[in-house]
């Protein structure tokens, strides 16, 4: 994981396709090993047993990534995570939708968090930036590098997908799904599973785009009919075409349900910490949220 403002160098992936990773890791020097694992970190971690020393090294490396992420995001404030495809550019109508969502979440007082990439993630971050709010991202290292979008006030770049998902969920009080593919579905179902099983609180989940998400709604209805999920599980998410309805759902079931209140952020200079700047600081006060849970430690 690398901290804000540092982009890993783009590396060639040819060696990864023609050489057995395990044998390469045992034979390579430290510099080559670090480069190789940065590109193929998940595969190396999940490919099977390694030597005990290497297993310990992988665990410690993962712990370091978590600590870097926790330190980087500790002062970002209460977030809503926006999922969505990286493949829609600025010319697509969904991009304008993402910007509107980002602006609306800032008006509610939230920091907008995304996967930090292009497409609809960029759109949500851009809307937050344009509204004067906080915009953060959890990017991921891929063999074909996913470049962070330029609308992030703070970002972390994760080697492991599971570290990235932990960070996206740890700081969020709600989740909004814009049209997307397998990555969006992965994150969406992770959120629903954590809520369904009580691993996290019942935070609001909203999908925007009724026609796009219709096949998914039909699939969930089929699951309920087959009794592989409970009928009440269908109430875990709201599907709508209206951004104002999505934002009202977030307000009711995040801000009001959990009684979110503003609190002064006090980074430690001794630890080199700093808060994320926000241009508009009056959103919470305007809405009178004065009681309930603090959002910063």
C-alpha positions as CSV (number, residue, x, y, z in Angstrom):
1,X,0.0,0.0,0.0
2,X,1.3,3.5,-0.8
3,X,0.2,6.7,0.8
4,X,-1.4,9.7,-0.8
5,X,0.5,11.4,-3.5
6,X,2.8,8.5,-4.5
7,X,2.0,6.4,-7.6
8,X,3.8,3.1,-8.0
9,X,5.8,2.7,-11.2
10,X,4.1,0.9,-14.1
11,X,5.8,-2.5,-14.4
12,X,5.8,-5.0,-17.2
13,X,3.8,-8.1,-16.6
14,X,5.4,-10.5,-19.1
15,X,7.4,-12.4,-16.5
16,X,4.3,-13.0,-14.5
17,X,2.7,-14.9,-17.4
18,X,5.6,-17.2,-18.2
19,X,7.3,-18.0,-14.9
20,X,6.0,-20.0,-12.0
21,X,5.4,-17.4,-9.2
22,X,6.4,-19.7,-6.3
23,X,9.7,-20.7,-7.9
24,X,10.4,-17.1,-8.8
25,X,9.8,-15.9,-5.3
26,X,12.2,-18.4,-3.8
27,X,14.9,-17.5,-6.3
28,X,14.5,-13.8,-6.8
29,X,16.3,-11.1,-4.8
30,X,14.4,-8.8,-2.5
31,X,13.9,-6.0,-5.1
32,X,12.5,-8.3,-7.7
33,X,10.3,-10.1,-5.2
34,X,8.8,-6.8,-4.0
35,X,8.0,-5.8,-7.6
36,X,6.5,-9.2,-8.4
37,X,4.3,-9.3,-5.3
38,X,3.1,-5.8,-5.9
39,X,1.5,-6.9,-9.2
40,X,0.4,-10.3,-8.2
41,X,-0.1,-9.9,-4.4
42,X,-3.5,-11.6,-4.2
43,X,-2.4,-14.5,-6.3
44,X,0.8,-15.1,-4.4
45,X,-1.1,-14.9,-1.1
46,X,-3.8,-17.3,-2.2
47,X,-1.9,-19.8,-4.3
48,X,-1.3,-22.3,-1.5
49,X,1.2,-23.1,1.3
50,X,4.6,-21.3,1.3
51,X,7.5,-21.7,3.6
52,X,6.8,-20.7,7.2
53,X,9.1,-17.8,7.0
54,X,7.4,-16.5,3.8
55,X,3.9,-17.0,5.3
56,X,4.9,-14.9,8.3
57,X,6.3,-12.3,5.9
58,X,3.0,-12.2,3.9
59,X,1.0,-11.8,7.1
60,X,3.2,-8.9,8.4
61,X,3.0,-7.3,5.0
62,X,-0.8,-7.4,5.1
63,X,-0.8,-6.0,8.7
64,X,1.4,-3.1,7.5
65,X,-1.1,-2.4,4.7
66,X,-3.9,-2.3,7.2
67,X,-2.0,0.1,9.5
68,X,-1.2,2.4,6.6
69,X,-4.8,2.5,5.5
70,X,-6.1,3.1,9.1
71,X,-3.7,5.9,9.6
72,X,-4.4,7.5,6.2
73,X,-8.2,7.4,6.6
74,X,-8.7,7.9,10.4
75,X,-9.6,11.6,10.0
76,X,-11.7,11.6,6.8
77,X,-15.0,11.9,8.7
78,X,-18.2,9.9,8.2
79,X,-18.2,8.4,4.7
80,X,-20.7,7.0,2.2
81,X,-19.1,4.7,-0.2
82,X,-20.2,4.9,-3.9
83,X,-19.7,1.9,-6.1
84,X,-19.8,2.0,-9.9
85,X,-18.2,1.0,-13.1
86,X,-14.8,2.3,-14.2
87,X,-15.8,2.0,-17.8
88,X,-18.2,4.9,-18.3
89,X,-16.5,8.1,-19.3
90,X,-17.6,11.7,-19.0
91,X,-19.8,11.4,-22.1
92,X,-22.1,8.9,-20.6
93,X,-25.3,9.9,-18.8
94,X,-24.3,7.8,-15.8
95,X,-21.3,10.0,-15.2
96,X,-23.5,13.0,-14.7
97,X,-25.5,10.9,-12.3
98,X,-22.4,10.1,-10.3
99,X,-21.5,13.7,-10.0
100,X,-25.0,14.6,-8.7
101,X,-24.7,11.8,-6.1
102,X,-21.3,13.1,-5.0
103,X,-22.7,16.6,-4.6
104,X,-25.7,15.5,-2.7
105,X,-23.7,13.4,-0.2
106,X,-21.6,16.5,0.6
107,X,-24.8,18.4,1.2
108,X,-25.7,15.8,3.8
109,X,-22.3,16.3,5.5
110,X,-20.6,13.1,4.3
111,X,-17.2,12.4,2.9
112,X,-17.5,10.6,-0.4
113,X,-15.4,7.5,-0.6
114,X,-14.9,5.4,-3.8
115,X,-12.6,2.8,-5.2
116,X,-10.5,5.8,-6.4
117,X,-10.5,4.8,-10.0
118,X,-11.9,6.3,-13.2
119,X,-15.5,6.2,-14.6
120,X,-18.3,6.5,-12.1
121,X,-15.9,6.4,-9.2
122,X,-14.3,9.5,-10.6
123,X,-17.7,11.1,-11.2
124,X,-18.7,10.7,-7.5
125,X,-15.4,12.1,-6.3
126,X,-15.6,14.9,-8.8
127,X,-19.1,15.9,-7.6
128,X,-17.9,15.9,-4.0
129,X,-14.9,18.1,-4.9
130,X,-17.0,20.5,-6.9
131,X,-19.4,20.9,-3.9
132,X,-16.5,21.7,-1.6
133,X,-16.6,18.5,0.4
134,X,-14.2,15.7,1.2
135,X,-13.3,13.2,-1.5
136,X,-11.3,10.1,-0.7
137,X,-10.4,6.8,-2.5
138,X,-9.1,3.3,-1.9
139,X,-7.4,2.4,-5.2
140,X,-6.1,-1.1,-6.1
141,X,-2.8,-2.2,-7.7
142,X,-3.5,-4.2,-10.8
143,X,-1.2,-5.8,-13.4
144,X,-2.6,-3.2,-15.8
145,X,-2.4,-0.3,-13.3
146,X,-5.7,1.5,-12.4
147,X,-4.7,5.1,-12.2
148,X,-6.3,7.1,-9.4
149,X,-8.7,9.8,-10.5
150,X,-7.6,13.4,-10.1
151,X,-10.5,14.4,-7.7
152,X,-9.2,12.8,-4.5
153,X,-8.2,14.8,-1.4
154,X,-6.7,11.7,0.0
155,X,-6.1,8.2,-1.3
156,X,-4.5,4.9,-0.4
157,X,-3.5,2.3,-2.9
158,X,-4.0,-1.3,-1.8
159,X,-2.1,-4.4,-2.8
160,X,-4.9,-6.8,-1.7
161,X,-8.6,-6.6,-2.7
162,X,-9.7,-7.8,0.8
163,X,-7.7,-4.9,2.4
164,X,-9.4,-2.5,0.1
165,X,-12.9,-3.8,0.9
166,X,-12.2,-3.6,4.7
167,X,-11.2,0.1,4.3
168,X,-14.3,0.9,2.1
169,X,-16.6,-0.6,4.8
170,X,-14.8,0.5,7.9
171,X,-15.4,4.2,7.5
172,X,-18.8,4.1,5.8
173,X,-22.3,4.7,7.1
174,X,-24.0,3.9,3.9
175,X,-23.5,2.5,0.4
176,X,-24.7,3.7,-3.0
177,X,-24.4,1.4,-6.1
178,X,-24.3,3.1,-9.5
179,X,-24.4,0.9,-12.6
180,X,-21.3,-1.4,-12.6
181,X,-20.0,-4.8,-13.3
182,X,-18.4,-7.7,-11.4
183,X,-16.3,-5.4,-9.1
184,X,-19.5,-3.4,-8.2
185,X,-21.4,-6.6,-7.5
186,X,-18.6,-8.0,-5.4
187,X,-18.6,-4.9,-3.2
188,X,-22.4,-4.7,-3.1
189,X,-22.9,-8.3,-2.0
190,X,-20.1,-8.0,0.5
191,X,-22.1,-5.1,2.1
192,X,-25.4,-6.9,2.0
193,X,-23.8,-10.1,3.5
194,X,-22.2,-8.2,6.3
195,X,-25.5,-6.4,7.1
196,X,-27.6,-9.6,6.8
197,X,-25.3,-11.6,9.1
198,X,-25.0,-8.7,11.7
199,X,-21.3,-8.3,11.1
200,X,-21.9,-4.6,10.6
201,X,-24.8,-2.4,11.6
202,X,-27.9,-2.1,9.3
203,X,-26.5,0.7,7.2
204,X,-28.5,1.9,4.2
205,X,-27.8,0.4,0.8
206,X,-29.2,2.1,-2.4
207,X,-29.0,1.1,-6.0
208,X,-29.6,3.9,-8.5
209,X,-31.0,2.9,-11.9
210,X,-34.1,0.7,-11.8
211,X,-33.9,-0.5,-15.4
212,X,-30.2,-1.4,-15.1
213,X,-30.7,-3.2,-11.8
214,X,-33.9,-5.0,-12.8
215,X,-32.2,-8.4,-13.5
216,X,-30.6,-8.2,-10.1
217,X,-33.9,-7.5,-8.4
218,X,-35.5,-10.4,-10.2
219,X,-32.7,-12.7,-9.1
220,X,-33.1,-11.6,-5.5
221,X,-36.9,-12.2,-5.8
222,X,-36.1,-15.6,-7.1
223,X,-33.9,-16.3,-4.1
224,X,-36.6,-15.2,-1.7
225,X,-39.2,-17.4,-3.5
226,X,-36.8,-20.4,-3.3
227,X,-36.2,-19.5,0.4
228,X,-32.5,-19.2,0.1
229,X,-32.8,-15.7,1.5
230,X,-35.6,-14.4,3.8
231,X,-38.3,-12.2,2.4
232,X,-37.2,-9.4,4.7
233,X,-33.7,-9.5,3.2
234,X,-35.2,-7.8,0.1
235,X,-35.7,-4.7,2.4
236,X,-31.9,-4.4,2.9
237,X,-31.6,-2.2,-0.2
238,X,-33.6,0.5,-2.0
239,X,-33.7,0.6,-5.8
240,X,-34.6,4.0,-7.3
241,X,-34.1,6.3,-10.3
242,X,-34.2,9.4,-8.1
243,X,-31.1,10.9,-6.6
244,X,-33.2,12.9,-4.1
245,X,-34.9,9.6,-2.9
246,X,-31.5,8.0,-2.5
247,X,-30.2,10.9,-0.5
248,X,-33.3,11.0,1.7
249,X,-32.9,7.3,2.4
250,X,-29.3,7.9,3.5
251,X,-30.3,10.8,5.7
252,X,-33.1,8.8,7.4
253,X,-31.2,5.5,7.9
254,X,-27.7,6.8,8.5
255,X,-27.7,10.4,9.8
256,X,-30.9,10.1,11.9
257,X,-30.8,6.4,12.8
258,X,-27.2,6.6,14.1
259,X,-27.5,10.2,15.4
260,X,-24.3,11.4,13.6
261,X,-22.9,14.6,15.0
262,X,-19.8,16.7,14.1
263,X,-16.8,16.5,16.3
264,X,-13.4,18.3,16.2
265,X,-10.7,16.2,14.6
266,X,-7.5,16.2,16.5
267,X,-4.6,14.7,14.5
268,X,-1.4,14.0,16.3
269,X,1.5,16.0,15.0
270,X,3.8,13.7,16.9
271,X,2.6,10.8,14.7
272,X,2.6,12.9,11.5
273,X,-1.2,12.9,11.2
274,X,-3.3,15.5,9.4
275,X,-7.0,15.9,8.8
276,X,-8.6,16.1,5.3
277,X,-9.5,19.7,4.5
278,X,-13.1,20.6,3.7
279,X,-14.2,23.8,2.1
280,X,-17.8,23.7,3.3
281,X,-17.9,23.1,7.0
282,X,-21.5,24.2,7.7
283,X,-23.5,21.3,6.3
284,X,-24.0,19.5,9.6
285,X,-24.8,22.6,11.5
286,X,-27.4,23.7,9.0
287,X,-29.3,20.5,9.6
288,X,-29.2,20.6,13.4
289,X,-27.6,17.2,14.0
290,X,-26.4,17.8,17.5
291,X,-27.0,14.6,19.4
292,X,-25.8,11.0,19.1
293,X,-22.7,9.2,17.9
294,X,-19.4,10.9,17.3
295,X,-17.9,10.0,14.0
296,X,-14.2,10.5,14.9
297,X,-12.0,8.9,17.6
